[in-house]
């Protein structure tokens, strides 16, 4: 195990933060980032309201992962929802499903159906 992984594990053990992940989302990471960039750093109730009124297809998915992170915070860490804010949001690229679109004169174009991974980490606001 290299030094960076050891430091990351030590950091996680030192300060456990409530988080939730969605391992596979069948959406482009760029489209999910449109939503997550808007809610990053917001308090949890405000972020939920933001997700409710966004027209993007990724908004309900981000909201469900946020609700899972909130449930983890309340159940595992005993934190109150009103004191929490979104400390970190990561949208990483997942696997890409290649598809082929037939074109004229026997050609074929590749279509890349992209997926992503979403991780939302919450923290308590220090005042």
DSSP file (Angstrom, degrees, kcal/mol; ACC not computed):
  #  RESIDUE AA STRUCTURE BP1 BP2  ACC     N-H-->O    O-->H-N    N-H-->O    O-->H-N    TCO  KAPPA ALPHA  PHI   PSI    X-CA   Y-CA   Z-CA
    1    1 A X              0   0    0      0, 0.0     2,-0.0     0, 0.0     0, 0.0   0.000 360.0 360.0 360.0 130.6    0.0    0.0    0.0
    2    2 A X     >  -     0   0    0      1,-0.1     4,-1.9     4,-0.0     5,-0.1  -0.212 360.0-101.1 -81.6 175.3    1.5    3.3   -1.0
    3    3 A X  H  > S+     0   0    0      1,-0.2     4,-2.3     2,-0.2     5,-0.2   0.860 117.4  54.4 -65.7 -38.6    1.8    6.4    1.2
    4    4 A X  H  > S+     0   0    0      1,-0.2     4,-2.3     2,-0.2    -1,-0.2   0.909 108.8  48.3 -64.0 -41.9   -1.2    8.3   -0.3
    5    5 A X  H  > S+     0   0    0      2,-0.2     4,-2.4     1,-0.2    -1,-0.2   0.904 110.8  51.4 -65.5 -40.1   -3.5    5.4    0.4
    6    6 A X  H  X S+     0   0    0     -4,-1.9     4,-2.5     1,-0.2    -2,-0.2   0.917 110.7  48.4 -62.4 -42.4   -2.3    5.1    4.0
    7    7 A X  H  X S+     0   0    0     -4,-2.3     4,-2.5     1,-0.2    -2,-0.2   0.898 110.9  50.8 -64.4 -39.9   -2.8    8.8    4.6
    8    8 A X  H  X S+     0   0    0     -4,-2.3     4,-2.1     2,-0.2    -1,-0.2   0.907 111.4  47.6 -64.7 -41.3   -6.3    8.6    3.2
    9    9 A X  H  X S+     0   0    0     -4,-2.4     4,-2.2     2,-0.2    -2,-0.2   0.914 112.3  49.5 -66.1 -42.6   -7.2    5.7    5.4
   10   10 A X  H  X S+     0   0    0     -4,-2.5     4,-2.2     1,-0.2    -2,-0.2   0.907 110.6  50.5 -61.8 -41.7   -5.7    7.4    8.5
   11   11 A X  H  X S+     0   0    0     -4,-2.5     4,-2.2     1,-0.2    -1,-0.2   0.901 110.5  49.4 -63.4 -41.1   -7.7   10.6    7.7
   12   12 A X  H  < S+     0   0    0     -4,-2.1    -1,-0.2     1,-0.2    -2,-0.2   0.884 112.5  47.2 -65.4 -39.0  -10.9    8.6    7.3
   13   13 A X  H  < S+     0   0    0     -4,-2.2     3,-0.4     1,-0.2    -1,-0.2   0.847 111.3  52.6 -71.3 -33.0  -10.4    6.8   10.6
   14   14 A X  H  < S+     0   0    0     -4,-2.2     2,-0.5     1,-0.3    -2,-0.2   0.952 125.0  18.4 -68.5 -50.5   -9.5   10.1   12.4
   15   15 A X  S  < S-     0   0    0     -4,-2.2     2,-0.4    -5,-0.1    -1,-0.3  -0.806  76.2-158.3-125.9  91.0  -12.6   12.0   11.4
   16   16 A X        -     0   0    0     -2,-0.5     2,-0.4    -3,-0.4    -3,-0.1  -0.548  14.0-169.4 -70.9 122.9  -15.5    9.8   10.2
   17   17 A X        -     0   0    0     -2,-0.4     2,-0.3    -5,-0.1   106,-0.1  -0.887  27.2-108.7-112.1 143.7  -17.8   11.9    8.0
   18   18 A X        +     0   0    0     -2,-0.4   104,-2.9   104,-0.3     2,-0.3  -0.531  50.5 162.7 -70.4 132.8  -21.2   10.7    6.8
   19   19 A X  E     -A  121   0A   0     -2,-0.3     2,-0.3   102,-0.2   102,-0.2  -0.965  25.8-157.3-146.2 163.2  -21.2   10.0    3.1
   20   20 A X  E     -A  120   0A   0    100,-2.1   100,-2.6    -2,-0.3     2,-0.4  -0.995  10.8-162.9-141.3 144.3  -23.2    8.2    0.5
   21   21 A X  E     -A  119   0A   0     -2,-0.3     2,-0.5    98,-0.2    98,-0.2  -0.934  16.0-154.7-127.7 151.3  -22.2    6.9   -2.9
   22   22 A X  E     -A  118   0A   0     96,-2.8    96,-1.9    -2,-0.4     3,-0.2  -0.957  14.2-161.6-119.5 109.1  -23.9    5.8   -6.0
   23   23 A X  E    S+     0   0A   0     -2,-0.5     2,-0.4     1,-0.2    -1,-0.1   0.840  73.3  22.4 -67.2 -34.7  -21.6    3.3   -7.7
   24   24 A X  E     +     0   0A   0     93,-0.1     2,-0.5    70,-0.1    -1,-0.2  -0.949  59.9 175.8-138.7 117.3  -23.1    3.4  -11.2
   25   25 A X  E     -A  116   0A   0     91,-2.3     2,-1.9    -2,-0.4    91,-1.8  -0.982  28.9-139.1-114.9 128.8  -25.3    6.2  -12.7
   26   26 A X  S    S+     0   0    0     -2,-0.5     2,-0.3    89,-0.2    89,-0.2  -0.327  73.0  94.0 -84.2  56.7  -26.3    5.8  -16.3
   27   27 A X  S    S-     0   0    0     -2,-1.9    -2,-0.2    89,-0.1     2,-0.2  -0.966  85.3 -92.9-141.1 156.6  -25.7    9.5  -17.0
   28   28 A X     >  -     0   0    0     -2,-0.3     4,-1.7     1,-0.1     3,-0.4  -0.473  30.6-130.0 -67.9 138.8  -22.8   11.5  -18.4
   29   29 A X  H  > S+     0   0    0     86,-0.3     4,-2.3     1,-0.2     5,-0.1   0.845 107.5  59.2 -59.7 -32.8  -20.5   12.9  -15.6
   30   30 A X  H  > S+     0   0    0      1,-0.2     4,-1.1     2,-0.2    -1,-0.2   0.900 105.8  47.3 -62.3 -40.9  -20.7   16.3  -17.2
   31   31 A X  H  > S+     0   0    0     -3,-0.4     4,-0.6     1,-0.2    -1,-0.2   0.834 112.5  48.7 -72.5 -32.3  -24.5   16.4  -16.9
   32   32 A X  H >X S+     0   0    0     -4,-1.7     4,-2.2     1,-0.2     3,-0.7   0.861 105.9  58.4 -73.4 -35.0  -24.4   15.3  -13.2
   33   33 A X  H 3X S+     0   0    0     -4,-2.3     4,-2.4     1,-0.2     5,-0.2   0.800  93.5  67.2 -64.9 -28.0  -21.7   17.9  -12.5
   34   34 A X  H 3< S+     0   0    0     -4,-1.1     4,-0.5     1,-0.2    -1,-0.2   0.893 109.9  36.4 -57.0 -38.5  -24.2   20.6  -13.7
   35   35 A X  H XX S+     0   0    0     -3,-0.7     4,-1.1    -4,-0.6     3,-0.8   0.907 115.8  51.7 -80.9 -44.9  -26.3   19.8  -10.6
   36   36 A X  H 3X S+     0   0    0     -4,-2.2     4,-1.3     1,-0.3    -2,-0.2   0.815 102.7  59.8 -67.8 -29.0  -23.6   19.0   -8.1
   37   37 A X  H 3< S+     0   0    0     -4,-2.4    -1,-0.3     1,-0.2    -2,-0.2   0.812 104.6  51.9 -66.2 -27.9  -21.8   22.3   -8.8
   38   38 A X  H <4 S+     0   0    0     -3,-0.8    -1,-0.2    -4,-0.5    -2,-0.2   0.820 115.0  38.8 -76.8 -31.1  -24.9   24.2   -7.7
   39   39 A X  H >< S+     0   0    0     -4,-1.1     3,-2.0    -3,-0.1    47,-0.3   0.559  82.5 120.3 -99.3  -7.8  -25.4   22.4   -4.4
   40   40 A X  T 3< S+     0   0    0     -4,-1.3    47,-0.1     1,-0.3     3,-0.1  -0.373  85.6   9.6 -61.4 127.5  -21.7   22.1   -3.3
   41   41 A X  T 3  S+     0   0    0     45,-1.2    -1,-0.3     1,-0.3     2,-0.1   0.332  99.8 125.6  87.7  -7.2  -21.2   23.9    0.0
   42   42 A X    <   -     0   0    0     -3,-2.0    44,-2.6     1,-0.1    -1,-0.3  -0.390  69.4 -98.4 -81.2 160.6  -24.9   24.5    0.7
   43   43 A X  B  >  -B   85   0A   0     42,-0.2     4,-2.4     1,-0.1    42,-0.3  -0.445  40.2-110.2 -69.9 155.4  -26.7   23.5    3.8
   44   44 A X  H  > S+     0   0    0     40,-1.7     4,-2.3    37,-0.4     5,-0.2   0.902 114.7  48.4 -61.7 -46.8  -28.6   20.2    3.4
   45   45 A X  H  > S+     0   0    0     36,-0.3     4,-2.1    39,-0.3    -1,-0.2   0.901 113.8  48.2 -62.4 -37.3  -32.2   21.6    3.4
   46   46 A X  H  > S+     0   0    0      2,-0.2     4,-2.2     1,-0.2    -1,-0.2   0.885 110.9  50.8 -67.5 -38.0  -31.3   24.3    0.9
   47   47 A X  H  X S+     0   0    0     -4,-2.4     4,-2.3     2,-0.2    -2,-0.2   0.883 108.8  51.7 -67.2 -38.0  -29.6   21.7   -1.3
   48   48 A X  H  X S+     0   0    0     -4,-2.3     4,-1.8     2,-0.2    -2,-0.2   0.927 111.0  47.8 -62.4 -44.4  -32.7   19.5   -1.2
   49   49 A X  H  X S+     0   0    0     -4,-2.1     4,-1.3     1,-0.2    -2,-0.2   0.887 110.1  52.7 -64.5 -38.3  -34.9   22.4   -2.2
   50   50 A X  H  X S+     0   0    0     -4,-2.2     4,-0.6     1,-0.2     3,-0.4   0.925 109.2  48.8 -62.0 -44.7  -32.5   23.3   -5.0
   51   51 A X  H >< S+     0   0    0     -4,-2.3     3,-0.5     1,-0.2    -1,-0.2   0.834 105.6  59.4 -65.3 -31.7  -32.6   19.7   -6.4
   52   52 A X  H 3< S+     0   0    0     -4,-1.8    -1,-0.2     1,-0.2    -2,-0.2   0.862 112.0  37.9 -63.9 -34.9  -36.5   19.8   -6.2
   53   53 A X  H 3< S+     0   0    0     -4,-1.3     2,-0.3    -3,-0.4    -1,-0.2   0.374  88.4 107.8-104.2   4.7  -36.7   22.7   -8.6
   54   54 A X    <<  -     0   0    0     -4,-0.6     6,-0.1    -3,-0.5     5,-0.1  -0.641  59.7-147.4 -81.9 139.9  -34.0   22.0  -11.1
   55   55 A X        +     0   0    0     -2,-0.3    -1,-0.1     4,-0.1     2,-0.1   0.519  61.8 113.1 -83.3  -3.6  -35.1   20.9  -14.5
   56   56 A X  S >  S-     0   0    0      1,-0.1     3,-1.0     2,-0.0     4,-0.4  -0.351  71.6-129.8 -74.6 149.7  -32.1   18.6  -15.1
   57   57 A X  T 3  S+     0   0    0      1,-0.2     4,-0.4     2,-0.1     3,-0.3   0.750 106.7  58.2 -67.8 -24.1  -32.6   14.8  -15.3
   58   58 A X  T 3> S+     0   0    0    -27,-0.2     4,-2.5     1,-0.2    -1,-0.2   0.650  83.6  84.7 -80.8 -15.0  -29.8   14.3  -12.8
   59   59 A X  H <> S+     0   0    0     -3,-1.0     4,-2.4     1,-0.2    -1,-0.2   0.905  89.2  46.6 -60.2 -47.2  -31.4   16.3  -10.0
   60   60 A X  H  > S+     0   0    0     -4,-0.4     4,-1.9    -3,-0.3    -1,-0.2   0.864 113.3  50.6 -63.8 -32.5  -33.7   13.6   -8.6
   61   61 A X  H  > S+     0   0    0     -4,-0.4     4,-1.9     2,-0.2    -2,-0.2   0.924 111.2  46.9 -69.4 -44.1  -30.7   11.1   -8.6
   62   62 A X  H  X S+     0   0    0     -4,-2.5     4,-2.2     1,-0.2    -2,-0.2   0.891 111.3  53.4 -63.3 -38.8  -28.5   13.6   -6.8
   63   63 A X  H  X S+     0   0    0     -4,-2.4     4,-2.4    -5,-0.2    -1,-0.2   0.890 107.0  50.9 -64.0 -39.4  -31.3   14.3   -4.3
   64   64 A X  H  X S+     0   0    0     -4,-1.9     4,-1.8     2,-0.2    -1,-0.2   0.889 111.0  47.5 -68.0 -37.6  -31.7   10.6   -3.5
   65   65 A X  H  X S+     0   0    0     -4,-1.9     4,-2.1     2,-0.2    -1,-0.2   0.882 111.4  52.2 -68.3 -36.7  -27.9   10.2   -2.9
   66   66 A X  H  X S+     0   0    0     -4,-2.2     4,-2.2     2,-0.2    -2,-0.2   0.890 107.9  51.1 -64.5 -39.7  -28.1   13.3   -0.7
   67   67 A X  H  X S+     0   0    0     -4,-2.4     4,-2.4     2,-0.2    -1,-0.2   0.879 108.9  51.6 -64.4 -37.2  -31.0   11.8    1.3
   68   68 A X  H  X S+     0   0    0     -4,-1.8     4,-2.2     2,-0.2    -2,-0.2   0.901 109.8  48.9 -65.7 -40.5  -29.0    8.6    1.8
   69   69 A X  H  X S+     0   0    0     -4,-2.1     4,-2.0     2,-0.2    -2,-0.2   0.889 111.3  50.4 -65.1 -38.5  -26.0   10.7    3.1
   70   70 A X  H  X S+     0   0    0     -4,-2.2     4,-2.3     2,-0.2    -2,-0.2   0.906 109.7  50.0 -65.5 -42.0  -28.4   12.5    5.4
   71   71 A X  H  X S+     0   0    0     -4,-2.4     4,-2.7     1,-0.2     5,-0.3   0.892 110.1  50.9 -63.6 -39.4  -29.8    9.2    6.7
   72   72 A X  H  X>S+     0   0    0     -4,-2.2     4,-2.3     2,-0.2     5,-0.9   0.886 109.8  50.8 -63.8 -38.1  -26.3    7.9    7.3
   73   73 A X  I  X>S+     0   0    0     -4,-2.0     6,-2.1     3,-0.2     4,-0.7   0.913 115.5  41.0 -66.0 -42.5  -25.5   11.1    9.3
   74   74 A X  I  <5S+     0   0    0     -4,-2.3     4,-0.3     4,-0.2    -2,-0.2   0.901 123.5  37.4 -73.1 -40.3  -28.6   10.8   11.5
   75   75 A X  I  <5S+     0   0    0     -4,-2.7    -3,-0.2    -5,-0.2    -2,-0.2   0.938 128.1  27.2 -79.8 -48.6  -28.4    7.1   12.0
   76   76 A X  I  <5S+     0   0    0     -4,-2.3    -3,-0.2    -5,-0.3    -2,-0.1   0.846 134.1  27.0 -87.6 -35.1  -24.6    6.4   12.3
   77   77 A X  I  <<S-     0   0    0     -5,-0.9    -3,-0.2    -4,-0.7    -4,-0.1   0.566  92.9-128.7-107.7 -10.7  -23.2    9.7   13.6
   78   78 A X      < +     0   0    0     -5,-0.5    -4,-0.2    -4,-0.3     2,-0.2   0.829  53.1 154.2  67.9  32.8  -26.2   11.1   15.5
   79   79 A X        -     0   0    0     -6,-2.1     2,-0.3    -9,-0.1    -1,-0.2  -0.601  44.5-117.4 -95.1 155.6  -26.0   14.5   13.7
   80   80 A X    >   -     0   0    0     -2,-0.2     3,-0.9     1,-0.1     4,-0.4  -0.716  15.2-134.0 -92.3 141.7  -28.9   16.9   13.2
   81   81 A X  G >  S+     0   0    0     -2,-0.3     3,-0.9     1,-0.2   -37,-0.4   0.812 102.0  59.6 -65.4 -31.5  -29.9   17.7    9.6
   82   82 A X  G 3  S+     0   0    0      1,-0.2    -1,-0.2   -38,-0.1   -37,-0.0   0.733 104.2  50.6 -72.8 -20.4  -30.1   21.5   10.2
   83   83 A X  G <  S+     0   0    0     -3,-0.9    42,-2.2   -40,-0.1    -1,-0.2   0.512  94.4  94.5 -92.4  -5.0  -26.4   21.7   11.2
   84   84 A X  E <   - C   0 124A   0     -3,-0.9   -40,-1.7    -4,-0.4     2,-0.3  -0.577  46.9-179.5 -93.9 149.6  -25.1   19.8    8.2
   85   85 A X  E     -BC  43 123A   0     38,-2.4    38,-2.1   -42,-0.3     2,-0.9  -0.920  41.6 -92.6-135.9 166.6  -23.7   21.1    4.9
   86   86 A X  E     + C   0 122A   0    -44,-2.6   -45,-1.2    -2,-0.3    36,-0.2  -0.701  42.3 175.8 -84.2 107.1  -22.3   19.5    1.8
   87   87 A X  E     +     0   0A   0     34,-1.6     2,-0.3    -2,-0.9    35,-0.2   0.864  64.2   8.1 -81.1 -38.1  -18.6   19.3    2.4
   88   88 A X  E     - C   0 121A   0     33,-1.9    33,-3.2     2,-0.0     2,-0.4  -0.991  53.8-174.0-151.3 135.4  -17.6   17.4   -0.7
   89   89 A X  E     - C   0 120A   0     -2,-0.3     2,-0.5    31,-0.2    31,-0.2  -0.992  11.1-173.2-129.6 124.1  -19.2   16.2   -3.9
   90   90 A X  E     - C   0 119A   0     29,-2.8    29,-2.4    -2,-0.4     2,-0.6  -0.973  10.1-175.2-121.1 129.1  -17.3   14.0   -6.3
   91   91 A X  E     - C   0 118A   0     -2,-0.5     2,-0.3    27,-0.2    27,-0.2  -0.936  17.4-178.9-120.0 105.2  -18.5   13.0   -9.7
   92   92 A X  E     - C   0 117A   0     25,-2.3    25,-3.1    -2,-0.6     2,-0.2  -0.756  32.1-102.6-106.7 151.1  -16.1   10.5  -11.2
   93   93 A X  E     - C   0 116A   0     -2,-0.3    23,-0.3    23,-0.2     3,-0.1  -0.508  38.0-164.9 -73.1 135.3  -16.2    8.9  -14.6
   94   94 A X  E     -     0   0A   0     21,-2.6    21,-0.1     1,-0.3    -1,-0.1  -0.081  41.4 -47.0 -98.4-157.2  -17.4    5.3  -14.6
   95   95 A X  E     -     0   0A   0     19,-0.1    20,-0.7    21,-0.1     2,-0.5  -0.370  53.7-131.2 -74.2 158.0  -17.1    2.7  -17.3
   96   96 A X  E     - C   0 114A   0     18,-0.2     2,-0.7    -3,-0.1    18,-0.2  -0.944   8.4-145.3-114.4 129.3  -18.2    3.5  -20.9
   97   97 A X  E     - C   0 113A   0     16,-2.9    16,-2.7    -2,-0.5     2,-0.3  -0.834  18.7-142.7 -94.2 114.1  -20.5    1.3  -22.8
   98   98 A X  E     + C   0 112A   0     -2,-0.7     2,-0.3    14,-0.2    14,-0.2  -0.595  23.0 177.2 -80.8 136.3  -19.5    1.3  -26.5
   99   99 A X  E     - C   0 111A   0     12,-2.9    12,-3.3    -2,-0.3     2,-0.4  -0.892  20.6-133.2-129.1 162.0  -22.3    1.2  -29.1
  100  100 A X  E     - C   0 110A   0     -2,-0.3     2,-0.6    10,-0.2    10,-0.2  -0.970   9.0-161.0-123.5 132.2  -22.2    1.3  -32.9
  101  101 A X  E     - C   0 109A   0      8,-3.3     8,-2.7    -2,-0.4     2,-0.1  -0.947  23.9-128.1-109.5 119.8  -24.4    3.4  -35.1
  102  102 A X  E     - C   0 108A   0     -2,-0.6     6,-0.2     6,-0.2     2,-0.2  -0.431  31.9-175.2 -67.1 138.1  -24.5    2.3  -38.7
  103  103 A X    >   -     0   0    0      4,-2.6     3,-0.7     1,-0.2     4,-0.1  -0.646  33.0 -61.7-124.3-177.7  -23.8    5.0  -41.3
  104  104 A X  G >  S+     0   0    0      1,-0.2     3,-1.4    -2,-0.2    -1,-0.2  -0.255 110.9  19.0 -69.1 152.9  -23.8    5.3  -45.0
  105  105 A X  G 3  S-     0   0    0      1,-0.3    -1,-0.2     2,-0.0     0, 0.0   0.810 132.5 -58.8  59.3  37.0  -21.6    3.2  -47.3
  106  106 A X  G <  S+     0   0    0     -3,-0.7    -1,-0.3     1,-0.2    -2,-0.2   0.516  99.1 136.9  78.8   4.5  -20.9    0.5  -44.8
  107  107 A X    <   -     0   0    0     -3,-1.4    -4,-2.6    -4,-0.1     2,-0.4  -0.353  37.4-156.1 -79.3 165.4  -19.3    2.8  -42.2
  108  108 A X  E     - C   0 102A   0     -6,-0.2     2,-0.4    -2,-0.1    -6,-0.2  -0.982   1.8-152.9-143.6 131.2  -20.0    2.6  -38.5
  109  109 A X  E     - C   0 101A   0     -8,-2.7    -8,-3.3    -2,-0.4     2,-0.4  -0.810  21.0-123.3-101.6 144.7  -19.7    5.4  -35.9
  110  110 A X  E     - C   0 100A   0     -2,-0.4     2,-0.5   -10,-0.2   -10,-0.2  -0.693  18.7-159.4 -86.9 137.4  -19.0    4.6  -32.2
  111  111 A X  E     - C   0  99A   0    -12,-3.3   -12,-2.9    -2,-0.4     2,-0.7  -0.970   7.6-149.3-112.7 131.9  -21.4    5.9  -29.6
  112  112 A X  E     - C   0  98A   0     -2,-0.5     2,-0.9   -14,-0.2   -14,-0.2  -0.890   3.8-161.1-105.0 109.9  -20.0    6.1  -26.1
  113  113 A X  E     - C   0  97A   0    -16,-2.7   -16,-2.9    -2,-0.7     2,-0.2  -0.801  23.2-152.9 -88.1 107.0  -22.7    5.6  -23.4
  114  114 A X  E     - C   0  96A   0     -2,-0.9     2,-0.3   -18,-0.2   -18,-0.2  -0.495  15.5-171.0 -88.6 150.3  -21.0    7.2  -20.4
  115  115 A X  E     -     0   0A   0    -20,-0.7   -21,-2.6    -2,-0.2   -86,-0.3  -0.843   5.4-162.5-127.5 168.3  -21.6    6.3  -16.8
  116  116 A X  E     -AC  25  93A   0    -91,-1.8   -91,-2.3   -23,-0.3     2,-0.4  -0.957  16.8-128.4-147.9 166.8  -20.4    8.0  -13.6
  117  117 A X  E     - C   0  92A   0    -25,-3.1   -25,-2.3    -2,-0.3     2,-0.4  -0.961  22.2-157.4-117.7 136.6  -20.0    7.5   -9.8
  118  118 A X  E     +AC  22  91A   0    -96,-1.9   -96,-2.8    -2,-0.4     2,-0.4  -0.960  11.4 179.4-120.8 130.2  -21.3   10.0   -7.3
  119  119 A X  E     -AC  21  90A   0    -29,-2.4   -29,-2.8    -2,-0.4     2,-0.5  -0.995   4.9-170.7-129.9 126.0  -20.1   10.5   -3.8
  120  120 A X  E     -AC  20  89A   0   -100,-2.6  -100,-2.1    -2,-0.4     2,-0.4  -0.975   3.9-168.0-118.7 126.7  -21.6   13.1   -1.4
  121  121 A X  E     -AC  19  88A   0    -33,-3.2   -33,-1.9    -2,-0.5   -34,-1.6  -0.947   5.1-159.1-115.6 133.0  -19.9   13.8    1.9
  122  122 A X  E     - C   0  86A   0   -104,-2.9     2,-0.3    -2,-0.4  -104,-0.3  -0.731  10.0-179.5-107.3 157.9  -21.5   15.9    4.7
  123  123 A X  E     - C   0  85A   0    -38,-2.1   -38,-2.4    -2,-0.3     2,-0.3  -0.976  31.7-102.2-150.0 161.3  -20.0   17.7    7.6
  124  124 A X  E     - C   0  84A   0     -2,-0.3     2,-0.4   -40,-0.2   -40,-0.2  -0.688  39.5-113.9 -86.9 139.0  -21.1   19.8   10.5
  125  125 A X        -     0   0    0    -42,-2.2     2,-0.6    -2,-0.3    -1,-0.1  -0.570  26.8-142.1 -72.7 126.0  -20.7   23.6   10.2
  126  126 A X              0   0    0     -2,-0.4    -1,-0.1     1,-0.1    -3,-0.0  -0.810 360.0 360.0 -93.5 121.3  -18.1   24.8   12.7
  127  127 A X              0   0    0     -2,-0.6    -1,-0.1     0, 0.0    -2,-0.0   0.392 360.0 360.0-119.2 360.0  -19.2   28.1   14.2
